[in-house]
Amino acid sequence: MIVRELGAARNSERHVRGEGWDSTRLILAGDGMGFSFHITRIHEGTSHLFHYRHHLESVYCIAGEGTIEDLATGQVHEIRPGVLYALDKHDRHRLTARSEMVMACCFNPPVTGSEVHRADGSYAPAEEVA
């Protein structure tokens, strides 16, 4: 059984920061669950281009408001507490936060914890990170 507390994880190497966001990775590849689970904050007034070419992701909004734009279609969806989106086609997207957004994120395959976003908005495939 794995039990972790968010506050404690935020004070460890599991808490990673990027420009305009931070993420606490509660479950990682090394935990052997077959997915990773993160609590991510998107800072107010920021906009981010992401394209997880090697990972599938589902995201549930806990707090805050913003939008997600599907860059293939131009379709924009409102994100607010209670909304989930799933990037089931490795969708290239732009996430924009009107207020600080707190998101629960699940990645498959799981991230290792050492990934950083590449110039194209993706994480490297697992075999390149290991």
N, C-alpha and C positions, 0 to 999 in steps of 0.2 A: 504494500500500500504506500502511496506517495501522498504526503500532506505538506502543503506549503502555504505560507501566509504572504499575501501581496506586499505588505509593508516591509517585511523582512527581505523579500526578494528584491525590492526596490533598492535596498542597501547592499546589494551584492553584484557580482559580475553578470547576473541575469538581467540587470537593468541596462539597456543600451539607449544611446541618444543619437539623434540625427538632427539635421537642420529643420526645425519646425515640428518635430515629433520626438516622442520617447516611447519605449516599449519594454515591458517587463515580461520576460519569457518564463512562464511558470512550468511548462512542460516542453522538453527539448528532445531531439533525436536520441540522445544518450539515455533517456528514461525508458526507452523501449516500448512506447505506446503506439507507434505507427503514425503519429501526428504530433504537431506542436501546438501549444495553446499560449496566447499572449494577451495581456491587457495593454493596449496601445492608446496613447493620448496624441491627438492631432491638435497642435496649438492654434488658438484663435487667429483668424486672419491669414492663415497659410494655405497654400495650394500645392499639391504634390502629384507628379506624374509617376505612376507605377505600372509595371508590366511584368508580372510574375510568369515568365515564360517556362519555368521549370517546376512550378508549384501551383497547386490549386489552393484557393483561400475562401473561407466563409467568414463574414464579419457581422457581428450583432452590435448595434449602437445602444450603449448603456446611458450615455448622457451627451448633451450638446446637439448642435444642429449644423448641417452643411449640405453639400451635394456631392454626388458621384456622376461623372460624365463618362459614358462609353465612347471612347475616341474612335471606334470603328463606325459608329452610327450617328454620333452627335447627340444621342438621347441623354437627357439629364434627369436624375432621380433625386428627390429630396431624402435626406438622411436625418433622422431624429430618433429619440429613444423608442425602442420597440421595433425598429426596422432592421432587417437582415438583408445583406446582399451576398451572393456567391459568385465568384469568378470561375465559373465552370468551363470556360473556353480560353483560359489564360488571357483574359480580356485586358487590353491596354486601356487604362483609365486615369482620370484626374479626380482626386479627392480634394475638396475645398471645405474648410471649416469656417463657418460664420461665428461660432463660439467654440470653446475648447470641446473637442469630441473625445469621449471615452469609449473605446471599442474593445469587444472581446473577439479575438481572431484565432482561427484554427487553420493551420497549414498542413498540406499533404503533398509531397513527403515532408516530414518534419524538418525544421531548421536545426542546425547544430548549436546555434548561439553566437557563432563568430561571423555570420554573414553581414555584409554591408551592401547597400544598394549600389548597383553598377550604373554607369552613365545612362543606360537604356531603361532604368527603373526596375530591373530584375535583380534577383539573387542568383548567384552561380548555382549550377546543379550540384547535388550533394557530393558527387565524386570529385568535384574540383575543390570543395571545401574541406573534405576529410583529411 
